[in-house]
């Protein structure tokens, strides 16, 4: 039987669940959330991302159950607008990660990935004569147009994107809703990336952050999902804005079949690589190490390749 943890299922799950001010523990073969409203069972086997907000406590048994069901756990700030830490994915093969690192390390191959990413953002073929800087400018204009259009449709005033982590209340409702919506999208994309065995830190357009690749992938969908949902949430009013934004995003993720789109989109961006199962055999016991790496023939780090001779065993050593 194949190792089911090589490529855990993703696209048939729920998008995310956000919890705050309560306790999470094991409940039968799943988990449950305890708060002042009572006990709420969580179908963790069908959950992609579990966002734990302020005031949450979780037991060791619950975390083990979550890990066994390959759900991503994120410890987030209020309304899920900050991500403090996240768990790891359930895949055991490193083939996809090594492919990603090779693509990011080669400048020419990285440019090819960036062009495919812009094509996925535009949802049409980008002009091959445009430079990366010009594509970036086209994308920026597209996002600004989306902001203007949604402002006109919803009649919600819009000036510019403004998000100050240190002064959340200073942002207007639509900017607050954008931050909440993007956090939900980041969580979903983060889970997809981990489920495929890629690193969220090795980005191609974004770089230098632990979630750079998450930002790359999330940008495929912002003009289609999070920007419209944020404006509609702001139109509904500021009362419990975070919750209304999350609910709108949840429904949009389901309506647009986003979970079924993220995995093939990520693969397309990286050149449709295989899962690495043929080259990297994974033992059924995840605690056991795999085979050791061997350098290609002729590149073993010996005398001919290093450019300096190694001393013979009977060669006299210099004094001193």
N, C-alpha and C positions, 0 to 999 in steps of 0.2 A: 504493500500500500504506500502511496506517495505521502510524504510529510506534509500534512495540511498547513503547517506553519510556514512553509516556504512562501506562500502567497495567500494570506488571509483574505476572506471575503470582505468586501467593502461596500459595493454599490447597492446591496439590498438592505442596508441598515437605515435606521433613523439618523437624521443629520446631527442633532445635538440635544443635550439636556442641560439646563442651567439650574443650579441649586445654591441656596444661601441660607444661613442661620438655621442649621439643623444638624442632625447626626445621620451618618450613613453606615449601615452594617449589613451583614449577610442575612438574606431572607430566603429560606428554603434553598433553591439552587440559583438564586439571583441575588439582588440587593434591594434594600428598601431605605427610604428617606423618612426620618422622624423629625417632625417639627410641631409647632403649636397647633397646627391643623390636623394632626393625626399621623398615620403611617401611609406612605405612598410607595407601592412596589415599582421598581425601575426595571424594565426589560433590557438588562445590560447586554444580553446576547444579540440584540438588534439595535444597539446604540453605537454610534460612531464616535462621538465626543461627549465626555462628561465634564462639564465646567463647574468647578467648585469655587463659589464666591465666598465673601467674608462670613465668618461665623460658622463654617462647616467643620465637622469632625468626621473622620472615617476610620474604621477598624482595619486591622491587618487582614482579617478574613475577607472583608469586602474588597480590599485591594487585590487579594489573590484571585477572587472570583472575576473581577474586572479584567485582570491580566489574562486569565485563562480564556476569556471571551474576546480578547483583542480589541478592547475599547480604549481609546486614548483618554487619559485623565489630564486635565489642565487646571492648575491653581491660578485663579484669575482675581482681578480686582472687582470692585462693585460695578454692577451692570456688565461685567465681562469685558471692560475696556482696557484692562492691562493683563498681560500674561506673565506670571512670576516664575512658573516652572511647569514642566510637562513630563509625562511618562514616556516610555519607549514603545515602539511598535512590536508586533508579534512575529514579523518575518525573521527567518534564521539564515537566509542566504545573503551573502555580501556581493553577489554578482552585479546587482543593479547599482549599488553604491560605488563599486569600482568603475563601472561604466560612466556614471555621473562625474566622478572625479577626473577620469580621462578626458571627457568632453570639456570640462571646465579648465583643464590645465593646458590644452592645446588652443592657442589663440584663434586659428582658422576654424576649428570645429566649434569653438565657443561662439564665434560670429554666426555660424550656421544655425546654432540653437537659438540665438537671439532673434534672428530673422524669422524662424519658425514661430517663436513666441509672439512676435508682433503680428504675424499672420493669424494666429489664434485669437489675439485681442481684437483684430479688425473683423474676424470671421469672413475674411476674403483674402485673396492673394495680394500681398503688398508689392508695390512697384519695386522690381529688383534693381533699378538704377539708383534708388535712394540710399544714402549712407545711413549708418546707425543713428547719427545725430539728427538727420532729417526724419527718420522714422519716429524718433523720440518726440520731435516737434509735432508731427502729424498726430501722434497719440495724445499729446497734451492738448492740442486743439480739439480733438474728439471728446475728451473728458470735459473740457470747458463747455462745449456745445451741449453735452448731456446735462450738465448742471443747469444751463440756461433753459433748456427745453422743459426739464422737470419743474423748474421754478414757474414757468409759464403755465404748465398744465395744472399744477396744484395750487398756484397763486401763493406759494410760500416764498417770501423774500429771500434773495440770495446775493451775497457780495463776494465772498471768497472762502476757501477752505481754511479753517482756523481751529487748531487743536493744541491746547496747552496742557500737558500732563499735570502741571503744578497748579492749574486753576481751571478745574473742570466746569465750575458754575459760570465762568466768564464767557463760555461759548454759547452761541444761540442754539435753539432747539434742533435745527436741521444739522448743525455741526455735531451736536451731541449724538443725534440719531445715526449719523454717518459713522461715528466712532464705534457705536454699539454694533451696527450692521456689519462693519468690516471685521470686528472681532469674531463675530459668528462665522463669517466666511473664512477667516484665517484658521479657525479651529477645524473646520471641515477640510480645508486644503492640507493642513498639517497632518491630519489623520490619514488622508489619502496618500500623502508622500511617504509616511512611515509604513503604511500597509504594503506599499510597493517595494520597500527596502531602500529608499533613497534617503539622503541627509537633508533636513530642512535648512541647514546652514550653507550649503554649497549652491549659491545663486549664480545667475548668469547676467541678468540685467541689474538686479540689486546685488550688493556685495558687502561683506564686512560685518554682518549681523548673524546671530544664531538662527534667525528665521528668514534669511534672504531668499531662499528658494520658495518658501511659503508666500512671500510677497510677490514673487514672480508669477506664481500660478494663480493667486487670487486676482491679480490684475486682468486675467482673462475674462472675468465675470462681473466686474464692478459696474460697468455702464448698463449691464443687463439686469443686475439683481440689487446690489446694495445701494446704489445711488437712488433708483426709483423708490425702493422701500423706505429709505430714510426720509425722503420728501413726503411720502404718504403718511409716515408715522408723525412727522412734524405737523402735518395738516390736521391729524386727529386730535392734537392737543398735547400739552406738556405733562398732563397727569400720568404718572407711571410710564414715562416715555421709553425707558429702557425695556420694559416688559412688552409694550406694544410693538416696539421695533423688532424684538426677538421673535415674536409671534408672526409678524409679517414676513420676516426672513425665513422662518421655518416653513411657512406655507409656500413661499416662492421657491425654496429649494425643492420641495416636493413637486410643485406644479411644473417646474422647468426640468425635472429629472436630473438635477445637478449632480447627485451622487453617482449616477451612471455615466456622466460626461467627464468627470475630473480624471479618472484613471486613464481612459484612452487619450485624453488631451495631454496629460503629463508624458505619456509614452510617445506621442507624436512629437512633442517638443524636443524630446531627447533622441529622436531618430528611430522610434519604434524598436528599442532594444528588447532582447529576450529576457526572461526572468533569471538567467544565469544558472538554471538547474543542471544543464549539461556539463558545465565546467566546474561547478562547485557542489559536490555531493555533501549533503548535510546529514549527520548522524541522527538517529531517532532520539538519542539522548542529547538535549541541548547543552548539557554541562560539559560534554566531551569536546576536546579540541579537534579541528579538522586536520587534513594533511598539511605538511610543511611546504612552503614555497621553494621552488627550485629555479635558479636563473637559466635563461636560454643557453644553449650550447655555444661556447665561445665567449660567453660573458660571465665567467665564474669568478671574476675578481682576482685572477692569477697574475703571473709575472708579465705575460704578453699584453694584458689589458690595462694593468695599472700604470705601465710606463716606467716602472723601476724594478730592478731584480730583487728577489728575496734571497737572503743569505743561505748558502748550502749548509747542511748539517755539520760538515767537517771543515767549514771555513772558519778560520781563526777570527775571533771577535777583537775589535780594537781595544787597546788598553785605555784605562781611565774611566 
